[in-house]
Amino acid sequence: MLERLKRINAAASKALLDAGAAGLVAMTAIIGWQVFGRYVMGSSPPWAEQAALNLMIWYVFFAAAAGVREGFHIRILLVESLLAPRPRRLMRLIAHVVVGASGLAMAIWGGELVARTWSHVIPTLGLPRGVAYLALPLSGVLIAFFTVELILEDVAGEDSADVPDGEAA
């Protein structure tokens, strides 16, 4: 079961990172077009700023969710590295539960934010404001889902983090 969950989560994480990278490239192109339009053409597209902002919201939350699964989110290892294996695993387990609960909170209150702002329209894009915030509950669900895998790995003892540096295979 854990192997299947790992495969599903790995594919989801890769898709999030790919979508995030595409969003970053698109945002950069839009901002480049806006600057070119403003300074060379004398007029920039009115939708560019809001489109870039919405893309940024989406790719940041996608990367944050993938970061939970891939382990590249901010984390202080000093205390963890000083602990014996058993308390270290307990500390990681508690951290995973807190991150998962935060993901669920993002999903719940992010969903509420989407619902409250869906009727508001972004004038330059003609899209509901809730579209911008939809990344929040989606990423929250994914963060919670990814932490399930991390918790199961810790409980099963499959994490190589208990092996001192230089001894990992």
N, C-alpha and C positions, 0 to 999 in steps of 0.2 A: 504494500500500500504506500509506504514512504517513497519507494522508487518511482512509482507512478505520479505521486504528488510532486516529486522533484522534477520530473520531466515536464509536467504541465506548467509548473512555476517557472522553470528555466525558459520555456517557450514564451510565456507571458512576459517575463522580465526582458527577454531579448526584443519582443515586440514593443514594449514600453520604451526601451532605450533607442530603438530604431525610429519610433514615432517622435521621441524627444529630439533626436538628432535632426530629423526632417523638419520639425518645428523651429529649431534653432536656425537652420539654413534658410527656411522660408522667412523667418522674422528678419534675419540679416539682409536678405534680398529686398524685403519690403522697406526696411529703413534706408537701405542704399538707394532705392527708387525714390523714396520721399526726399532725401537729401539732394539727389540729382534733380528732381523736379523743382524743388524750392530754389536752388542756387543756379541751375543752368537754364531751366525752362521758365522760371519765374512763377511757377504754380505747382504745388504738390497735391497729390490725390487726398481728398478729405478723409477717406477711410483708412489710410495707412497707419496712423498712430493707434487707433483702436484695434485694428487687425493685428498689429505687432504685439500690443499689450495682451490680447486674448491668446495669441500663440504662446507668449511667454508664460502665462498662467498655466496653460496646458502642459507645456514641456517641462516646466519646473516640477509640477506635481507628479508627472509620469516618471521623471528621473528620481524624485524622492521615493516613490514606491519601489522602483527597481533597486534603489540604493539600500533599502531595508533588506531585500532578498540577497543582494550581492555583497552586502557588508561594507559598502563604501560611504555610508553615512557617518557623520561625526560621532566619534566615540572616544572616550578617554580610557586608555588601556593600563595606565600606571598602577592603579589599585588592583585591577584584575590580574595583572602579571605578578603581583606580589603574593597573591593568595595560593593556597594549596589547591589541587585539582577539584576536590569536592566543593569547597566554598566558591571557587571560581565558576563552576558549573551552575551552582545555585544563583550566584549573582547574575550570570548571563540569562538564566531562566526568568528571573524577576524582571530584568531589563526587557526581555522579549514580551512578557505579559504586559508591561507598561506600554511598550510600543504598539502592541496589538490593540490594547484598550484605546490608545490615542487614535489609531486607525479607525476603530469603530466610532469614536466620538466625531472624527472628521466625516465619516459616512452619514451619521445621524444628523448632526447640525449642518453639515454641508448640504445634505438633501433638503433640509428646512430652508436654507438660504436660497437654494435653487428654486424651490417652490414659491418663496416670497418674492423673488425677483423675475420670475418667468414672464410676468405681464409687462415688465418694463422693457422698452425697446432701446437698443443702442442705435441712435439716430443715423450715424454714418455707415453702419453695416446693415441695418434693418433686421437684426437678429435679436431675440430675447436676451436680456442681460443674464438670465439663468444659464444660458449656453456657456458663458465665460466661467461660471462657478461650478458647472457640472463636473469639471475635473476633480474638484474637492471630494465629493462623495465616492466617485469612481476610484480615485487613488486611495481613499480611506479603506474601502472594501478590499482592495488589492493588498494594502499594507497589512490588514488583519489576516488575510489569507496567507500571505508570505510568512507572517510570524507563526502561523500554525506549523508550517514546515520546520522553521527554526526550533520551535519548542519540541516537536517530535524528534528532531535530530539530537537535541540535547538530552532528552529523556532516554532515547535509544543509545546514547553514547557514541554516535557516529561522527561527532565533530572532532577534527584534528587539533582544535585549539588547546586541548589538554596536553598535547605533546610539546615538550620544550623545543625552542628554536634549534634548527639543525637536525632534528630527529624525525621530522615529518617525511613521509614517503612521497 
